[in-house]
Amino acid sequence: MVWDHWFWVDPEDGIGIVNFDALLSALKKGRSLQILVDELFEYEWLPLEGRDFRVSYAATAVNGVVLESATSYP
């Protein structure tokens, strides 16, 4: 699964952003809330290029203008 990307800054105030699917998956494991939060804040659930998806670049030319676009694949 590929998601949009944004400039990432690690949370320093104990507040972080977690995808709902990642949270739900962690909750189903039945661990303590502290362990669950610690694991989610490692952000291993985020998709990683080369592990979860690959990016291919393709160039298209129209009227002498070349546009290169990226496409993500699982």
CHARMM-style PDB file with segment names, atoms N, HN, CA, C and O in Angstrom:
ATOM      1  N   MET     1       0.850  -1.178   0.000  1.00  0.00      PROA
ATOM      2  CA  MET     1       0.000   0.000   0.000  1.00  0.00      PROA
ATOM      3  C   MET     1       0.896   1.241   0.000  1.00  0.00      PROA
ATOM      4  O   MET     1       1.869   1.323   0.749  1.00  0.00      PROA
ATOM      5  N   VAL     2       0.555   2.175  -0.832  1.00  0.00      PROA
ATOM      6  HN  VAL     2      -0.236   2.109  -1.441  1.00  0.00      PROA
ATOM      7  CA  VAL     2       1.320   3.416  -0.915  1.00  0.00      PROA
ATOM      8  C   VAL     2       0.417   4.567  -0.486  1.00  0.00      PROA
ATOM      9  O   VAL     2      -0.733   4.664  -0.915  1.00  0.00      PROA
ATOM     10  N   TRP     3       0.948   5.426   0.356  1.00  0.00      PROA
ATOM     11  HN  TRP     3       1.882   5.347   0.704  1.00  0.00      PROA
ATOM     12  CA  TRP     3       0.206   6.600   0.814  1.00  0.00      PROA
ATOM     13  C   TRP     3       0.936   7.850   0.364  1.00  0.00      PROA
ATOM     14  O   TRP     3       2.108   7.805  -0.010  1.00  0.00      PROA
ATOM     15  N   ASP     4       0.222   8.970   0.405  1.00  0.00      PROA
ATOM     16  HN  ASP     4      -0.730   9.007   0.709  1.00  0.00      PROA
ATOM     17  CA  ASP     4       0.872  10.240   0.114  1.00  0.00      PROA
ATOM     18  C   ASP     4       1.963  10.486   1.145  1.00  0.00      PROA
ATOM     19  O   ASP     4       1.923   9.956   2.255  1.00  0.00      PROA
ATOM     20  N   HSD     5       2.920  11.286   0.763  1.00  0.00      PROA
ATOM     21  HN  HSD     5       2.952  11.717  -0.139  1.00  0.00      PROA
ATOM     22  CA  HSD     5       4.033  11.592   1.663  1.00  0.00      PROA
ATOM     23  C   HSD     5       4.025  13.070   2.003  1.00  0.00      PROA
ATOM     24  O   HSD     5       3.591  13.890   1.195  1.00  0.00      PROA
ATOM     25  N   TRP     6       4.493  13.412   3.171  1.00  0.00      PROA
ATOM     26  HN  TRP     6       4.846  12.746   3.827  1.00  0.00      PROA
ATOM     27  CA  TRP     6       4.638  14.798   3.578  1.00  0.00      PROA
ATOM     28  C   TRP     6       5.937  14.926   4.347  1.00  0.00      PROA
ATOM     29  O   TRP     6       6.499  13.926   4.793  1.00  0.00      PROA
ATOM     30  N   PHE     7       6.415  16.136   4.504  1.00  0.00      PROA
ATOM     31  HN  PHE     7       5.959  16.949   4.142  1.00  0.00      PROA
ATOM     32  CA  PHE     7       7.647  16.372   5.254  1.00  0.00      PROA
ATOM     33  C   PHE     7       7.446  15.873   6.676  1.00  0.00      PROA
ATOM     34  O   PHE     7       6.510  16.294   7.355  1.00  0.00      PROA
ATOM     35  N   TRP     8       8.315  14.984   7.131  1.00  0.00      PROA
ATOM     36  HN  TRP     8       9.076  14.643   6.579  1.00  0.00      PROA
ATOM     37  CA  TRP     8       8.135  14.325   8.420  1.00  0.00      PROA
ATOM     38  C   TRP     8       9.094  14.897   9.460  1.00  0.00      PROA
ATOM     39  O   TRP     8      10.288  15.057   9.208  1.00  0.00      PROA
ATOM     40  N   VAL     9       8.551  15.195  10.613  1.00  0.00      PROA
ATOM     41  HN  VAL     9       7.581  15.066  10.818  1.00  0.00      PROA
ATOM     42  CA  VAL     9       9.350  15.592  11.773  1.00  0.00      PROA
ATOM     43  C   VAL     9       8.952  14.664  12.910  1.00  0.00      PROA
ATOM     44  O   VAL     9       7.775  14.589  13.263  1.00  0.00      PROA
ATOM     45  N   ASP    10       9.921  13.954  13.490  1.00  0.00      PROA
ATOM     46  HN  ASP    10      10.877  14.015  13.204  1.00  0.00      PROA
ATOM     47  CA  ASP    10       9.608  13.058  14.604  1.00  0.00      PROA
ATOM     48  C   ASP    10       8.983  13.838  15.744  1.00  0.00      PROA
ATOM     49  O   ASP    10       9.461  14.916  16.096  1.00  0.00      PROA
ATOM     50  N   PRO    11       7.904  13.294  16.332  1.00  0.00      PROA
ATOM     51  CA  PRO    11       7.245  14.000  17.436  1.00  0.00      PROA
ATOM     52  C   PRO    11       8.148  14.052  18.660  1.00  0.00      PROA
ATOM     53  O   PRO    11       8.756  13.053  19.042  1.00  0.00      PROA
ATOM     54  N   GLU    12       8.225  15.222  19.264  1.00  0.00      PROA
ATOM     55  HN  GLU    12       7.730  16.034  18.953  1.00  0.00      PROA
ATOM     56  CA  GLU    12       9.034  15.395  20.470  1.00  0.00      PROA
ATOM     57  C   GLU    12       8.165  15.648  21.691  1.00  0.00      PROA
ATOM     58  O   GLU    12       8.670  15.686  22.814  1.00  0.00      PROA
ATOM     59  N   ASP    13       6.866  15.822  21.486  1.00  0.00      PROA
ATOM     60  HN  ASP    13       6.456  15.791  20.574  1.00  0.00      PROA
ATOM     61  CA  ASP    13       5.989  16.159  22.593  1.00  0.00      PROA
ATOM     62  C   ASP    13       5.074  15.000  22.985  1.00  0.00      PROA
ATOM     63  O   ASP    13       4.118  15.191  23.736  1.00  0.00      PROA
ATOM     64  N   GLY    14       5.368  13.789  22.474  1.00  0.00      PROA
ATOM     65  HN  GLY    14       6.145  13.634  21.864  1.00  0.00      PROA
ATOM     66  CA  GLY    14       4.553  12.635  22.820  1.00  0.00      PROA
ATOM     67  C   GLY    14       3.289  12.513  21.995  1.00  0.00      PROA
ATOM     68  O   GLY    14       2.480  11.618  22.240  1.00  0.00      PROA
ATOM     69  N   ILE    15       3.105  13.384  21.031  1.00  0.00      PROA
ATOM     70  HN  ILE    15       3.762  14.111  20.832  1.00  0.00      PROA
ATOM     71  CA  ILE    15       1.933  13.330  20.159  1.00  0.00      PROA
ATOM     72  C   ILE    15       2.416  12.948  18.767  1.00  0.00      PROA
ATOM     73  O   ILE    15       3.347  13.553  18.235  1.00  0.00      PROA
ATOM     74  N   GLY    16       1.785  11.951  18.188  1.00  0.00      PROA
ATOM     75  HN  GLY    16       1.029  11.459  18.620  1.00  0.00      PROA
ATOM     76  CA  GLY    16       2.197  11.504  16.871  1.00  0.00      PROA
ATOM     77  C   GLY    16       0.993  11.233  15.998  1.00  0.00      PROA
ATOM     78  O   GLY    16      -0.148  11.249  16.460  1.00  0.00      PROA
ATOM     79  N   ILE    17       1.261  10.983  14.731  1.00  0.00      PROA
ATOM     80  HN  ILE    17       2.188  10.970  14.355  1.00  0.00      PROA
ATOM     81  CA  ILE    17       0.223  10.659  13.758  1.00  0.00      PROA
ATOM     82  C   ILE    17       0.331   9.169  13.466  1.00  0.00      PROA
ATOM     83  O   ILE    17       1.412   8.663  13.166  1.00  0.00      PROA
ATOM     84  N   VAL    18      -0.801   8.469  13.555  1.00  0.00      PROA
ATOM     85  HN  VAL    18      -1.679   8.880  13.799  1.00  0.00      PROA
ATOM     86  CA  VAL    18      -0.818   7.036  13.306  1.00  0.00      PROA
ATOM     87  C   VAL    18      -1.977   6.731  12.369  1.00  0.00      PROA
ATOM     88  O   VAL    18      -3.090   7.216  12.570  1.00  0.00      PROA
ATOM     89  N   ASN    19      -1.714   5.933  11.356  1.00  0.00      PROA
ATOM     90  HN  ASN    19      -0.810   5.539  11.193  1.00  0.00      PROA
ATOM     91  CA  ASN    19      -2.755   5.497  10.433  1.00  0.00      PROA
ATOM     92  C   ASN    19      -3.733   4.593  11.172  1.00  0.00      PROA
ATOM     93  O   ASN    19      -3.323   3.780  12.000  1.00  0.00      PROA
ATOM     94  N   PHE    20      -5.035   4.731  10.876  1.00  0.00      PROA
ATOM     95  HN  PHE    20      -5.368   5.392  10.204  1.00  0.00      PROA
ATOM     96  CA  PHE    20      -6.042   3.956  11.583  1.00  0.00      PROA
ATOM     97  C   PHE    20      -5.837   2.452  11.396  1.00  0.00      PROA
ATOM     98  O   PHE    20      -5.989   1.690  12.351  1.00  0.00      PROA
ATOM     99  N   ASP    21      -5.495   2.012  10.182  1.00  0.00      PROA
ATOM    100  HN  ASP    21      -5.371   2.631   9.406  1.00  0.00      PROA
ATOM    101  CA  ASP    21      -5.284   0.584   9.942  1.00  0.00      PROA
ATOM    102  C   ASP    21      -4.130   0.043  10.785  1.00  0.00      PROA
ATOM    103  O   ASP    21      -4.202  -1.078  11.289  1.00  0.00      PROA
ATOM    104  N   ALA    22      -3.070   0.832  10.940  1.00  0.00      PROA
ATOM    105  HN  ALA    22      -3.012   1.742  10.531  1.00  0.00      PROA
ATOM    106  CA  ALA    22      -1.943   0.420  11.778  1.00  0.00      PROA
ATOM    107  C   ALA    22      -2.366   0.342  13.241  1.00  0.00      PROA
ATOM    108  O   ALA    22      -1.978  -0.583  13.955  1.00  0.00      PROA
ATOM    109  N   LEU    23      -3.166   1.317  13.689  1.00  0.00      PROA
ATOM    110  HN  LEU    23      -3.481   2.068  13.110  1.00  0.00      PROA
ATOM    111  CA  LEU    23      -3.658   1.315  15.065  1.00  0.00      PROA
ATOM    112  C   LEU    23      -4.556   0.107  15.312  1.00  0.00      PROA
ATOM    113  O   LEU    23      -4.409  -0.576  16.325  1.00  0.00      PROA
ATOM    114  N   LEU    24      -5.475  -0.158  14.403  1.00  0.00      PROA
ATOM    115  HN  LEU    24      -5.594   0.398  13.580  1.00  0.00      PROA
ATOM    116  CA  LEU    24      -6.392  -1.282  14.556  1.00  0.00      PROA
ATOM    117  C   LEU    24      -5.633  -2.606  14.605  1.00  0.00      PROA
ATOM    118  O   LEU    24      -5.936  -3.471  15.427  1.00  0.00      PROA
ATOM    119  N   SER    25      -4.658  -2.758  13.732  1.00  0.00      PROA
ATOM    120  HN  SER    25      -4.412  -2.055  13.064  1.00  0.00      PROA
ATOM    121  CA  SER    25      -3.844  -3.974  13.710  1.00  0.00      PROA
ATOM    122  C   SER    25      -3.107  -4.157  15.036  1.00  0.00      PROA
ATOM    123  O   SER    25      -3.047  -5.267  15.563  1.00  0.00      PROA
ATOM    124  N   ALA    26      -2.550  -3.081  15.573  1.00  0.00      PROA
ATOM    125  HN  ALA    26      -2.598  -2.179  15.145  1.00  0.00      PROA
ATOM    126  CA  ALA    26      -1.830  -3.154  16.847  1.00  0.00      PROA
ATOM    127  C   ALA    26      -2.784  -3.468  17.995  1.00  0.00      PROA
ATOM    128  O   ALA    26      -2.435  -4.237  18.890  1.00  0.00      PROA
ATOM    129  N   LEU    27      -3.975  -2.889  17.984  1.00  0.00      PROA
ATOM    130  HN  LEU    27      -4.259  -2.264  17.257  1.00  0.00      PROA
ATOM    131  CA  LEU    27      -4.950  -3.142  19.040  1.00  0.00      PROA
ATOM    132  C   LEU    27      -5.374  -4.606  19.069  1.00  0.00      PROA
ATOM    133  O   LEU    27      -5.627  -5.157  20.140  1.00  0.00      PROA
ATOM    134  N   LYS    28      -5.454  -5.233  17.907  1.00  0.00      PROA
ATOM    135  HN  LYS    28      -5.249  -4.785  17.037  1.00  0.00      PROA
ATOM    136  CA  LYS    28      -5.867  -6.639  17.829  1.00  0.00      PROA
ATOM    137  C   LYS    28      -4.839  -7.584  18.433  1.00  0.00      PROA
ATOM    138  O   LYS    28      -5.166  -8.732  18.734  1.00  0.00      PROA
ATOM    139  N   LYS    29      -3.602  -7.126  18.618  1.00  0.00      PROA
ATOM    140  HN  LYS    29      -3.336  -6.193  18.374  1.00  0.00      PROA
ATOM    141  CA  LYS    29      -2.563  -7.975  19.202  1.00  0.00      PROA
ATOM    142  C   LYS    29      -2.745  -8.131  20.708  1.00  0.00      PROA
ATOM    143  O   LYS    29      -2.161  -9.033  21.308  1.00  0.00      PROA
ATOM    144  N   GLY    30      -3.545  -7.269  21.324  1.00  0.00      PROA
ATOM    145  HN  GLY    30      -4.019  -6.537  20.836  1.00  0.00      PROA
ATOM    146  CA  GLY    30      -3.878  -7.417  22.733  1.00  0.00      PROA
ATOM    147  C   GLY    30      -2.758  -7.116  23.706  1.00  0.00      PROA
ATOM    148  O   GLY    30      -2.770  -7.625  24.827  1.00  0.00      PROA
ATOM    149  N   ARG    31      -1.796  -6.309  23.315  1.00  0.00      PROA
ATOM    150  HN  ARG    31      -1.787  -5.896  22.405  1.00  0.00      PROA
ATOM    151  CA  ARG    31      -0.705  -5.946  24.221  1.00  0.00      PROA
ATOM    152  C   ARG    31      -1.127  -4.777  25.099  1.00  0.00      PROA
ATOM    153  O   ARG    31      -2.195  -4.194  24.911  1.00  0.00      PROA
ATOM    154  N   SER    32      -0.284  -4.449  26.046  1.00  0.00      PROA
ATOM    155  HN  SER    32       0.584  -4.922  26.199  1.00  0.00      PROA
ATOM    156  CA  SER    32      -0.588  -3.298  26.898  1.00  0.00      PROA
ATOM    157  C   SER    32      -0.551  -2.030  26.056  1.00  0.00      PROA
ATOM    158  O   SER    32       0.145  -1.968  25.042  1.00  0.00      PROA
ATOM    159  N   LEU    33      -1.296  -1.030  26.476  1.00  0.00      PROA
ATOM    160  HN  LEU    33      -1.862  -1.080  27.299  1.00  0.00      PROA
ATOM    161  CA  LEU    33      -1.379   0.221  25.723  1.00  0.00      PROA
ATOM    162  C   LEU    33      -0.011   0.878  25.598  1.00  0.00      PROA
ATOM    163  O   LEU    33       0.303   1.431  24.544  1.00  0.00      PROA
ATOM    164  N   GLN    34       0.802   0.834  26.632  1.00  0.00      PROA
ATOM    165  HN  GLN    34       0.546   0.385  27.488  1.00  0.00      PROA
ATOM    166  CA  GLN    34       2.132   1.465  26.583  1.00  0.00      PROA
ATOM    167  C   GLN    34       3.017   0.790  25.536  1.00  0.00      PROA
ATOM    168  O   GLN    34       3.711   1.471  24.782  1.00  0.00      PROA
ATOM    169  N   ILE    35       2.997  -0.539  25.485  1.00  0.00      PROA
ATOM    170  HN  ILE    35       2.433  -1.093  26.098  1.00  0.00      PROA
ATOM    171  CA  ILE    35       3.791  -1.262  24.489  1.00  0.00      PROA
ATOM    172  C   ILE    35       3.270  -0.941  23.090  1.00  0.00      PROA
ATOM    173  O   ILE    35       4.050  -0.716  22.166  1.00  0.00      PROA
ATOM    174  N   LEU    36       1.956  -0.923  22.943  1.00  0.00      PROA
ATOM    175  HN  LEU    36       1.321  -1.106  23.694  1.00  0.00      PROA
ATOM    176  CA  LEU    36       1.331  -0.615  21.667  1.00  0.00      PROA
ATOM    177  C   LEU    36       1.769   0.759  21.160  1.00  0.00      PROA
ATOM    178  O   LEU    36       2.175   0.897  20.006  1.00  0.00      PROA
ATOM    179  N   VAL    37       1.685   1.771  22.022  1.00  0.00      PROA
ATOM    180  HN  VAL    37       1.355   1.658  22.960  1.00  0.00      PROA
ATOM    181  CA  VAL    37       2.067   3.136  21.631  1.00  0.00      PROA
ATOM    182  C   VAL    37       3.555   3.203  21.302  1.00  0.00      PROA
ATOM    183  O   VAL    37       3.942   3.823  20.311  1.00  0.00      PROA
ATOM    184  N   ASP    38       4.385   2.575  22.116  1.00  0.00      PROA
ATOM    185  HN  ASP    38       4.071   2.071  22.921  1.00  0.00      PROA
ATOM    186  CA  ASP    38       5.834   2.571  21.850  1.00  0.00      PROA
ATOM    187  C   ASP    38       6.134   1.961  20.484  1.00  0.00      PROA
ATOM    188  O   ASP    38       6.955   2.489  19.733  1.00  0.00      PROA
ATOM    189  N   GLU    39       5.468   0.845  20.160  1.00  0.00      PROA
ATOM    190  HN  GLU    39       4.802   0.417  20.770  1.00  0.00      PROA
ATOM    191  CA  GLU    39       5.700   0.205  18.865  1.00  0.00      PROA
ATOM    192  C   GLU    39       5.204   1.067  17.707  1.00  0.00      PROA
ATOM    193  O   GLU    39       5.875   1.178  16.681  1.00  0.00      PROA
ATOM    194  N   LEU    40       4.031   1.674  17.870  1.00  0.00      PROA
ATOM    195  HN  LEU    40       3.486   1.583  18.704  1.00  0.00      PROA
ATOM    196  CA  LEU    40       3.503   2.526  16.799  1.00  0.00      PROA
ATOM    197  C   LEU    40       4.396   3.737  16.560  1.00  0.00      PROA
ATOM    198  O   LEU    40       4.540   4.179  15.420  1.00  0.00      PROA
ATOM    199  N   PHE    41       4.998   4.283  17.618  1.00  0.00      PROA
ATOM    200  HN  PHE    41       4.881   3.925  18.544  1.00  0.00      PROA
ATOM    201  CA  PHE    41       5.861   5.451  17.472  1.00  0.00      PROA
ATOM    202  C   PHE    41       7.228   5.112  16.887  1.00  0.00      PROA
ATOM    203  O   PHE    41       8.047   6.006  16.675  1.00  0.00      PROA
ATOM    204  N   GLU    42       7.482   3.830  16.624  1.00  0.00      PROA
ATOM    205  HN  GLU    42       6.817   3.104  16.797  1.00  0.00      PROA
ATOM    206  CA  GLU    42       8.686   3.456  15.872  1.00  0.00      PROA
ATOM    207  C   GLU    42       8.445   3.632  14.376  1.00  0.00      PROA
ATOM    208  O   GLU    42       9.393   3.649  13.590  1.00  0.00      PROA
ATOM    209  N   TYR    43       7.167   3.765  13.978  1.00  0.00      PROA
ATOM    210  HN  TYR    43       6.397   3.752  14.616  1.00  0.00      PROA
ATOM    211  CA  TYR    43       6.739   4.037  12.611  1.00  0.00      PROA
ATOM    212  C   TYR    43       7.178   2.980  11.608  1.00  0.00      PROA
ATOM    213  O   TYR    43       7.368   3.280  10.430  1.00  0.00      PROA
ATOM    214  N   GLU    44       7.340   1.741  12.073  1.00  0.00      PROA
ATOM    215  HN  GLU    44       7.185   1.497  13.031  1.00  0.00      PROA
ATOM    216  CA  GLU    44       7.647   0.641  11.157  1.00  0.00      PROA
ATOM    217  C   GLU    44       6.454   0.292  10.280  1.00  0.00      PROA
ATOM    218  O   GLU    44       6.610  -0.398   9.273  1.00  0.00      PROA
ATOM    219  N   TRP    45       5.263   0.760  10.649  1.00  0.00      PROA
ATOM    220  HN  TRP    45       5.136   1.321  11.467  1.00  0.00      PROA
ATOM    221  CA  TRP    45       4.051   0.488   9.872  1.00  0.00      PROA
ATOM    222  C   TRP    45       3.965   1.356   8.625  1.00  0.00      PROA
ATOM    223  O   TRP    45       3.164   1.075   7.734  1.00  0.00      PROA
ATOM    224  N   LEU    46       4.779   2.406   8.549  1.00  0.00      PROA
ATOM    225  HN  LEU    46       5.430   2.634   9.273  1.00  0.00      PROA
ATOM    226  CA  LEU    46       4.772   3.247   7.349  1.00  0.00      PROA
ATOM    227  C   LEU    46       5.330   2.474   6.162  1.00  0.00      PROA
ATOM    228  O   LEU    46       6.291   1.721   6.319  1.00  0.00      PROA
ATOM    229  N   PRO    47       4.754   2.642   4.991  1.00  0.00      PROA
ATOM    230  CA  PRO    47       5.288   1.945   3.815  1.00  0.00      PROA
ATOM    231  C   PRO    47       6.694   2.444   3.499  1.00  0.00      PROA
ATOM    232  O   PRO    47       6.995   3.630   3.631  1.00  0.00      PROA
ATOM    233  N   LEU    48       7.534   1.523   3.083  1.00  0.00      PROA
ATOM    234  HN  LEU    48       7.288   0.560   2.976  1.00  0.00      PROA
ATOM    235  CA  LEU    48       8.927   1.836   2.793  1.00  0.00      PROA
ATOM    236  C   LEU    48       9.231   1.435   1.355  1.00  0.00      PROA
ATOM    237  O   LEU    48       8.968   0.306   0.939  1.00  0.00      PROA
ATOM    238  N   GLU    49       9.780   2.369   0.613  1.00  0.00      PROA
ATOM    239  HN  GLU    49       9.993   3.286   0.950  1.00  0.00      PROA
ATOM    240  CA  GLU    49      10.124   2.084  -0.778  1.00  0.00      PROA
ATOM    241  C   GLU    49      11.152   0.961  -0.820  1.00  0.00      PROA
ATOM    242  O   GLU    49      12.134   0.975  -0.078  1.00  0.00      PROA
ATOM    243  N   GLY    50      10.918  -0.002  -1.688  1.00  0.00      PROA
ATOM    244  HN  GLY    50      10.120  -0.014  -2.291  1.00  0.00      PROA
ATOM    245  CA  GLY    50      11.800  -1.157  -1.795  1.00  0.00      PROA
ATOM    246  C   GLY    50      11.305  -2.335  -0.966  1.00  0.00      PROA
ATOM    247  O   GLY    50      11.579  -3.485  -1.306  1.00  0.00      PROA
ATOM    248  N   ARG    51      10.588  -2.068   0.108  1.00  0.00      PROA
ATOM    249  HN  ARG    51      10.365  -1.133   0.385  1.00  0.00      PROA
ATOM    250  CA  ARG    51      10.018  -3.133   0.938  1.00  0.00      PROA
ATOM    251  C   ARG    51       8.538  -3.328   0.619  1.00  0.00      PROA
ATOM    252  O   ARG    51       8.090  -4.456   0.413  1.00  0.00      PROA
ATOM    253  N   ASP    52       7.782  -2.237   0.578  1.00  0.00      PROA
ATOM    254  HN  ASP    52       8.146  -1.320   0.746  1.00  0.00      PROA
ATOM    255  CA  ASP    52       6.335  -2.299   0.397  1.00  0.00      PROA
ATOM    256  C   ASP    52       5.873  -1.848  -0.988  1.00  0.00      PROA
ATOM    257  O   ASP    52       4.772  -2.191  -1.419  1.00  0.00      PROA
ATOM    258  N   PHE    53       6.690  -1.100  -1.666  1.00  0.00      PROA
ATOM    259  HN  PHE    53       7.584  -0.822  -1.316  1.00  0.00      PROA
ATOM    260  CA  PHE    53       6.338  -0.619  -2.995  1.00  0.00      PROA
ATOM    261  C   PHE    53       7.607  -0.219  -3.735  1.00  0.00      PROA
ATOM    262  O   PHE    53       8.676  -0.067  -3.142  1.00  0.00      PROA
ATOM    263  N   ARG    54       7.460  -0.054  -5.041  1.00  0.00      PROA
ATOM    264  HN  ARG    54       6.592  -0.178  -5.522  1.00  0.00      PROA
ATOM    265  CA  ARG    54       8.573   0.449  -5.858  1.00  0.00      PROA
ATOM    266  C   ARG    54       8.052   1.599  -6.705  1.00  0.00      PROA
ATOM    267  O   ARG    54       6.855   1.696  -6.971  1.00  0.00      PROA
ATOM    268  N   VAL    55       8.948   2.452  -7.117  1.00  0.00      PROA
ATOM    269  HN  VAL    55       9.921   2.373  -6.900  1.00  0.00      PROA
ATOM    270  CA  VAL    55       8.590   3.605  -7.937  1.00  0.00      PROA
ATOM    271  C   VAL    55       9.271   3.467  -9.285  1.00  0.00      PROA
ATOM    272  O   VAL    55      10.466   3.187  -9.369  1.00  0.00      PROA
ATOM    273  N   SER    56       8.493   3.668 -10.339  1.00  0.00      PROA
ATOM    274  HN  SER    56       7.522   3.896 -10.271  1.00  0.00      PROA
ATOM    275  CA  SER    56       9.014   3.626 -11.690  1.00  0.00      PROA
ATOM    276  C   SER    56       8.757   4.989 -12.333  1.00  0.00      PROA
ATOM    277  O   SER    56       7.681   5.565 -12.173  1.00  0.00      PROA
ATOM    278  N   TYR    57       9.736   5.490 -13.050  1.00  0.00      PROA
ATOM    279  HN  TYR    57      10.611   5.022 -13.180  1.00  0.00      PROA
ATOM    280  CA  TYR    57       9.613   6.780 -13.725  1.00  0.00      PROA
ATOM    281  C   TYR    57       9.456   6.556 -15.224  1.00  0.00      PROA
ATOM    282  O   TYR    57      10.188   5.770 -15.826  1.00  0.00      PROA
ATOM    283  N   ALA    58       8.499   7.249 -15.813  1.00  0.00      PROA
ATOM    284  HN  ALA    58       7.904   7.886 -15.324  1.00  0.00      PROA
ATOM    285  CA  ALA    58       8.254   7.131 -17.255  1.00  0.00      PROA
ATOM    286  C   ALA    58       8.207   8.523 -17.862  1.00  0.00      PROA
ATOM    287  O   ALA    58       7.589   9.438 -17.317  1.00  0.00      PROA
ATOM    288  N   ALA    59       8.872   8.662 -18.998  1.00  0.00      PROA
ATOM    289  HN  ALA    59       9.373   7.919 -19.440  1.00  0.00      PROA
ATOM    290  CA  ALA    59       8.890   9.949 -19.701  1.00  0.00      PROA
ATOM    291  C   ALA    59       7.918   9.900 -20.876  1.00  0.00      PROA
ATOM    292  O   ALA    59       7.835   8.900 -21.589  1.00  0.00      PROA
ATOM    293  N   THR    60       7.194  10.985 -21.062  1.00  0.00      PROA
ATOM    294  HN  THR    60       7.262  11.797 -20.482  1.00  0.00      PROA
ATOM    295  CA  THR    60       6.261  11.126 -22.177  1.00  0.00      PROA
ATOM    296  C   THR    60       6.554  12.455 -22.871  1.00  0.00      PROA
ATOM    297  O   THR    60       6.710  13.485 -22.215  1.00  0.00      PROA
ATOM    298  N   ALA    61       6.627  12.423 -24.186  1.00  0.00      PROA
ATOM    299  HN  ALA    61       6.500  11.586 -24.718  1.00  0.00      PROA
ATOM    300  CA  ALA    61       6.922  13.635 -24.947  1.00  0.00      PROA
ATOM    301  C   ALA    61       5.705  14.030 -25.775  1.00  0.00      PROA
ATOM    302  O   ALA    61       5.097  13.198 -26.448  1.00  0.00      PROA
ATOM    303  N   VAL    62       5.360  15.313 -25.712  1.00  0.00      PROA
ATOM    304  HN  VAL    62       5.854  15.989 -25.165  1.00  0.00      PROA
ATOM    305  CA  VAL    62       4.274  15.867 -26.519  1.00  0.00      PROA
ATOM    306  C   VAL    62       4.718  17.240 -27.015  1.00  0.00      PROA
ATOM    307  O   VAL    62       5.090  18.099 -26.216  1.00  0.00      PROA
ATOM    308  N   ASN    63       4.680  17.446 -28.321  1.00  0.00      PROA
ATOM    309  HN  ASN    63       4.378  16.748 -28.970  1.00  0.00      PROA
ATOM    310  CA  ASN    63       5.053  18.731 -28.928  1.00  0.00      PROA
ATOM    311  C   ASN    63       6.415  19.231 -28.450  1.00  0.00      PROA
ATOM    312  O   ASN    63       6.596  20.427 -28.220  1.00  0.00      PROA
ATOM    313  N   GLY    64       7.363  18.319 -28.302  1.00  0.00      PROA
ATOM    314  HN  GLY    64       7.216  17.348 -28.488  1.00  0.00      PROA
ATOM    315  CA  GLY    64       8.714  18.702 -27.936  1.00  0.00      PROA
ATOM    316  C   GLY    64       8.927  18.904 -26.433  1.00  0.00      PROA
ATOM    317  O   GLY    64      10.038  19.209 -26.002  1.00  0.00      PROA
ATOM    318  N   VAL    65       7.887  18.738 -25.649  1.00  0.00      PROA
ATOM    319  HN  VAL    65       6.984  18.490 -25.999  1.00  0.00      PROA
ATOM    320  CA  VAL    65       8.016  18.869 -24.190  1.00  0.00      PROA
ATOM    321  C   VAL    65       7.992  17.473 -23.586  1.00  0.00      PROA
ATOM    322  O   VAL    65       7.124  16.663 -23.910  1.00  0.00      PROA
ATOM    323  N   VAL    66       8.958  17.193 -22.700  1.00  0.00      PROA
ATOM    324  HN  VAL    66       9.663  17.850 -22.437  1.00  0.00      PROA
ATOM    325  CA  VAL    66       9.041  15.879 -22.065  1.00  0.00      PROA
ATOM    326  C   VAL    66       8.644  16.020 -20.600  1.00  0.00      PROA
ATOM    327  O   VAL    66       9.160  16.867 -19.870  1.00  0.00      PROA
ATOM    328  N   LEU    67       7.725  15.174 -20.201  1.00  0.00      PROA
ATOM    329  HN  LEU    67       7.306  14.486 -20.794  1.00  0.00      PROA
ATOM    330  CA  LEU    67       7.277  15.162 -18.804  1.00  0.00      PROA
ATOM    331  C   LEU    67       7.591  13.798 -18.235  1.00  0.00      PROA
ATOM    332  O   LEU    67       7.205  12.778 -18.805  1.00  0.00      PROA
ATOM    333  N   GLU    68       8.290  13.774 -17.114  1.00  0.00      PROA
ATOM    334  HN  GLU    68       8.604  14.603 -16.651  1.00  0.00      PROA
ATOM    335  CA  GLU    68       8.608  12.515 -16.447  1.00  0.00      PROA
ATOM    336  C   GLU    68       7.745  12.425 -15.197  1.00  0.00      PROA
ATOM    337  O   GLU    68       7.709  13.347 -14.382  1.00  0.00      PROA
ATOM    338  N   SER    69       7.053  11.304 -15.060  1.00  0.00      PROA
ATOM    339  HN  SER    69       7.082  10.555 -15.722  1.00  0.00      PROA
ATOM    340  CA  SER    69       6.184  11.130 -13.899  1.00  0.00      PROA
ATOM    341  C   SER    69       6.525   9.838 -13.184  1.00  0.00      PROA
ATOM    342  O   SER    69       6.985   8.869 -13.787  1.00  0.00      PROA
ATOM    343  N   ALA    70       6.284   9.853 -11.873  1.00  0.00      PROA
ATOM    344  HN  ALA    70       5.910  10.640 -11.383  1.00  0.00      PROA
ATOM    345  CA  ALA    70       6.530   8.673 -11.049  1.00  0.00      PROA
ATOM    346  C   ALA    70       5.231   7.911 -10.846  1.00  0.00      PROA
ATOM    347  O   ALA    70       4.171   8.503 -10.642  1.00  0.00      PROA
ATOM    348  N   THR    71       5.331   6.589 -10.906  1.00  0.00      PROA
ATOM    349  HN  THR    71       6.192   6.108 -11.072  1.00  0.00      PROA
ATOM    350  CA  THR    71       4.195   5.724 -10.631  1.00  0.00      PROA
ATOM    351  C   THR    71       4.631   4.713  -9.587  1.00  0.00      PROA
ATOM    352  O   THR    71       5.710   4.128  -9.686  1.00  0.00      PROA
ATOM    353  N   SER    72       3.778   4.507  -8.574  1.00  0.00      PROA
ATOM    354  HN  SER    72       2.901   4.982  -8.493  1.00  0.00      PROA
ATOM    355  CA  SER    72       4.091   3.562  -7.509  1.00  0.00      PROA
ATOM    356  C   SER    72       3.405   2.231  -7.759  1.00  0.00      PROA
ATOM    357  O   SER    72       2.250   2.178  -8.184  1.00  0.00      PROA
ATOM    358  N   TYR    73       4.143   1.149  -7.487  1.00  0.00      PROA
ATOM    359  HN  TYR    73       5.081   1.193  -7.142  1.00  0.00      PROA
ATOM    360  CA  TYR    73       3.630  -0.203  -7.660  1.00  0.00      PROA
ATOM    361  C   TYR    73       3.853  -0.997  -6.381  1.00  0.00      PROA
ATOM    362  O   TYR    73       4.828  -0.769  -5.665  1.00  0.00      PROA
ATOM    363  N   PRO    74       2.944  -1.934  -6.092  1.00  0.00      PROA
ATOM    364  CA  PRO    74       3.147  -2.791  -4.907  1.00  0.00      PROA
ATOM    365  C   PRO    74       4.296  -3.748  -5.097  1.00  0.00      PROA
ATOM    366  OT1 PRO    74       4.599  -4.535  -4.200  1.00  0.00      PROA
TER     367      PRO     74
END
